Structure formats: structure tokens, C-alpha cells
Amino acid sequence: MNFTVGFKPLLGDAHSMDNLEKQLICPICLEMFSKPVVILPCQHNLCRKCANDVFQASNPLWQSRGSTTVSSGGRFRCPSCRHEVVLDRHGVYGLQRNLLVENIIDIYKQESSRPLHSKAEQHLMCEEHEEEKINIYCLSCEVPTCSLCKVFGAHKDCEVAPLPTIYKRQKRQDLTLLPRLECSGTNTTYCSLDLLSSSDPPVLASQNTKIIDSELSDGIAMLVAGNDRVQAVITQMEEVCQTIEDNSRRQKQLLNQRFESLCAVLEERKGELLQALAREQEEKLQRVRGLIRQYGDHLEASSKLVESAIQSMEEPQMALYLQQAKELINKVGAMSKVELAGRPEPGYESMEQFTVSVEHVAEMLRTIDFQPGASGEEEDEEVALDGDEGTAGPEEERPDGP
């Protein structure tokens, strides 16, 4: 049995009210126009406040109403059609108010505040007999129908019952599944069956309605049990999410700690190598600077001896010249026989023995990865930095001094 809703005109009225409301929406604030409503030269409407906001944003130097200075007006574009609106010194207060739209808004608000129809006017109508209400229930076909269908239509040979009677009986059967309800604000507790009046007419007993009641009751019970199971699963999954967050936070902390430890090892080793390099540098510099001082002293003494020999050769007295010449000859001979310390050997200034190869260490570091199944309490394997080539004993490879 097909039936339709008997308040189609009401739905049509509601749809019309919705369409009317869409026409009363301001394109700026996207809400219903607030009075006063102004109409632009392009025939579009705006709230005066919204229009003033747009005008002020487009003309920041324009003086507001009541200012002592005289403004020359301004312009802005309509937000609906982008038409340029030119205003005089009065600004948006010079635009004409749209009283018609304001009256329509008042009427709309009055109509919207009233209910369209009471619940008593909302009835299901028979599809075959459009003017007849659905008021009986066919127990044979298990569908609601109208009186004309029982008298002349498809249900004339069927067993029927008043629709309110079947409704109350079904309601009573459904309420037996509900727990006892406690009235909020009082201490009175009512049984769900007490919600039905004791003066209800007797319910017609039929096998079909019993089957319906049983199926509906079983379905409700299954839904309630299913909801409990779903809620339990949701609770478990929420706990899993929390555990995942806690475990991830702990592993991130461990990961940061271990990489910081690795960086500390690298920094410590770098400091040791830099100290070895600095020691070698200082020793070589001290040796070379000592040689420089030794050669400088010899050069200074030789220069003074040459100067004395030149002055002696200019001596006019022969006896004094001969006396000084013999002494100078001995000094020059002795000076020429002085042996200076050897110079640094070729390549002495090179520091290539302190070159460190880190390519293989860097490649090994790139292979660091997570170890599935490894406990967070276990200690990580120490990353051994193979520094034999770079630190192959600077003391051992250092060239011998002269």
C-alpha cells in the first residue's frame, strides 16, 4: 500500500520561505540585511553598515560623518556586480534607503516566528484515494491503509484494526524493552509500561502482530548489544592510540639521547686529534724558530767582524795595523770554520700525516637503522670509528729532528 504525506503545501511554503531568505542575504556579511538597507545605483542592496565598511576600506582618507573637515566624496565597487559606485561628500549616508526590502524583512521575521502548522494537521494520505487519511491497519497485509481501501479497494477481504489501537499496542510492546525511567528532578520512578494509559482499548491479538513485535524486540536487543560491543572496541582503540603516542614519545627520547651520545664521541675524538695536531705544530715551529735565532746570531757576529776588518784596513799607522791585522785574521778564520745546525729537511713543513679519512665512517653512519625486536633497555652497539689511518701515532710518524 502506497501513501503520501498530506502536508505537501506546507513543504512548498517552507521551500518558498527558504528561497525568500536567500534573497534577503547581504553579500558582504552573509547574514540577513540589517536595517537600514541602502540600494546602490546598480539596484543591488547592502546593509548601510556593510556598505560603509567597504567604502571606508576603499577610501581610507575619507573623513567620517560628523568630521569638521569637508570631504570630496569617494568611490567603491559593488560586491555583487563590481559596478563602480561614486558617492558625494555624504558617503553611504547619501544613498537611498530601500524601504520595500526593510518591510519584507519585517514580514519574513513575523512569519518565521510562527509555526507553519500544528502536528494535528500533518496526516499521511492514501495514494489511491488522495482525499482519504490513513486511519486503519491491515493485519493480513501488515500495512497501514484507509477506510475506502477496506470497503472498495485491495483490502476489502482483509482483517483490519484501528490504527491508534495498533499503534498503542506496538508502543506498549516496544516500551517493555526499555529500562525503568527515573523522572528528572524528582525521586519518582515509573515503569515503562505505566507511560501508557490504563484506559486504552483492548489490543487485538493476532499472530502477525506478534511476529512483528518479536522481530522488532529482537532487533532492538541486537542493536543495543551491538552498540555496547562497538563502544568497547572504540574504547580499546582509543587506549591503543594513547599507548602508541606514549611509546613513540619514549622512543624519540631514546633516539635523541643515543644520537647525542654518538655526537659526543665524535666531538671528543675530534678534540683529541686537534690537540695532537696542535702539539706537532708547536714542536715544529719551536725547532724552526730556534734555527732562525741561531743563524741570526751568526749573521750578526759575522757582520760585526767584517765591519772591524774594514776599519782595520784603513788604519794609517803600520805598527798598529800589523798588530790588529793578525788578530782579525785569526777571528775571520775561526768564524769561517763555525758549523751551523742543519736546516730542516725537505718536506719538514708538511702536515699531511694528520689527514683523517672519514668516508668509511660516514658510510657506516648512513647504515644506522632501527632494529626490530630490540628492547629499548638494551645498550646500543658502540660505533667504532676506525681512526688508525688518521691517528697512526703522530709521535711515531713525526720526522726526527736534525
Salt bridges, closest charged atoms under 4 A:
ASP53 OD2 - LYS49 NZ 3.41
GLU84 OE2 - ARG75 NH1 3.47
GLU102 OE1 - ARG97 NH2 2.83
ASP106 OD2 - LYS35 NZ 3.38
GLU111 OE2 - ARG114 NH2 2.63
GLU121 OE1 - HIS117 ND1 2.16
ASP200 OD1 - LYS168 NZ 3.87
ASP200 OD2 - ARG172 NH2 3.41
ASP213 OD2 - ARG169 NH1 1.89
ASP246 OD1 - ARG249 NH1 3.06
GLU267 OE1 - LYS270 NZ 3.34
GLU272 OE1 - ARG269 NH1 2.78
GLU280 OE1 - ARG398 NE 2.16
GLU283 OE1 - ARG398 NH1 2.80
GLU300 OE2 - LYS304 NZ 3.60
GLU327 OE2 - LYS331 NZ 3.56
GLU345 OE1 - ARG287 NH2 3.81
GLU363 OE1 - ARG366 NH1 3.45
ASP380 OD2 - ARG258 NE 3.03
GLU395 OE1 - ARG398 NH2 2.54
